[in-house]
Structure formats: C-alpha cells, structure tokens
Amino acid sequence: MIVNDRFFKFEMLILAILSQHDASSEELLASLQSQNILNIKEGQLLTSLYFFLESHLISKYDMYDDIYYHIEKSGLVRLDTLKRQYQQTTEAIEVILNHEK
C-alpha cells in the first residue's frame, strides 16, 4: 500500500517528464503546474530532485548556464514500478466504484 499517495504521484510525474526529455527545474515546474492539478512549489520540486540525485534515479549536467536533469536506467525502472502500482490502484478503485449500488 502506498503510504503517501501524493508523493508517489508527484514522483511518477517528474520521472515521466524526464523519460520524455531532459529538463531544467524551471521546465519541470512549468510542466507540472500547466495541468492545474497539482499546486507544486519550487522547493518541493528541488527537494524531490535532490532525493532522486542521491538515489541515482537521475543525473544532472550544465548547459547554457542552466542545470538539466536526465533520467537514468534505475529511474526508468522506478517509473515502471510506480506506473504499475498506480494502474493496480486505479483498477481496484474502478472495480469498487462500478459495483456501487
């Protein structure tokens, strides 16, 4: 069971964006905020990025005086795990909601 569902969804979204392309923290924040679903603060994002760097899920590099983040193989594995957990949870919720009376 996912203890902090919001964190895991946030983690999944960051890794999903990075699986599509390398991005700066500003680009990540803009992508996350553009959906108007999550109220993400820059500090929350930077804390997560630091955690991902320490966990070797992502790496970073400098380009044009900005820092870009890149997902590593272990990050792709983590993303796949999170997506499977999310799909299983969603399916279980759908089963329950469809059997409501």
C-alpha positions, 0 to 999 in steps of 0.5 A: 500500500502506498503510504503517501499517495501524493508523493508517489504521484508527484514522483511518477510525474517528474520521472515521466517528464524526464523519460520524455526529455531532459529538463531544467527545474524551471521546465519541470515546474512549468510542466507540472503546474500547466495541468492545474492539478497539482499546486507544486512549489519550487522547493518541493520540486528541488527537494524531490530532485535532490532525493532522486540525485542521491538515489541515482534515479537521475543525473544532472549536467550544465548547459547554457548556464542552466542545470538539466536533469536526465533520467537514468536506467534505475529511474526508468525502472522506478517509473515502471514500478510506480506506473504499475502500482498506480494502474493496480490502484486505479483498477481496484478503485474502478472495480469498487466504484462500478459495483456501487449500488 
